[in-house]
Amino acid sequence: MTVTDAARESVESMLEANPTRSHLNPPPSYDLADHPLPTGREEIWRFTPLKRLRGLLDGEASAAHLTWETSLPEGVTLTEITAEQAVELGELAPNDRPSALAVARAGGALLLDIPAEAEPD
């Protein structure tokens, strides 16, 4: 078990033991339909300038794509994985619309694998 696995189990057990159910803390979900478009009348969006964010929150697709270059130490790998593979890894699901949109539109994720015996430089 890695430190990340232990931390994930700790957080998940805490969330299961003490579920917080309110309009301020909706249940997490990867389904975009579970995160409605805010109107501005919701408490958590009350002070947000929604008109400025409208295109961002609507979920319109974009042709923009990040590019990157890496220089990784020996043994460390960076792998592109699909969104489905990322979900299968067991990360916590998004609990707000911007996060759910990011997952839905990302088309995948990057998996950084650092061996347990790796030593920082």
Secondary structure, DSSP 8 states (H G I E B T S, - for coil): --HHHHHHHHHHHHHHHS---BTTB----S-GGGS----S-SGGGTTS-HHHHHHHHHT--------------TT-EEEEE-HHHHHHTT-----SHHHHHHHHHH--EEEEE--TT----
